[in-house]
Amino acid sequence: MLADDNSMLVPNPNSTNFQNDNNVVFAHIHEWFKVNLLSINFNKTNCIQFAAKGKSISDINITYHNIQIVLITNRKFLEIFMNDTLTSEKT
């Protein structure tokens, strides 16, 4: 089975709690995938941290079983390019 283009949103203004929450949520999602006989392609798995313009992005480290989830600054989502300052550009 194939599950394509999944997303999760984890809001938390505190950078330490944000990192911890992301790691916990990611672990739950990964377990759900396994139970439902799906798998996550870690080579295509990324994380983007959104912040308002003028606000700094925290240095976070999202991992699962020693696999580093790559942080990115923009992503195409439903045919719209979103970046980490929450501005978009239609394709």
Secondary structure as UniProt FT lines:
FT   HELIX           15..35
FT   TURN            36..37
FT   TURN            42..43
FT   STRAND          46..48
FT   TURN            53..54
FT   STRAND          63..64
FT   TURN            65..66
FT   STRAND          67..68
FT   STRAND          70..72
FT   STRAND          74..77
FT   TURN            78..79
FT   STRAND          80..83
FT   TURN            84..85
FT   STRAND          88..90
//
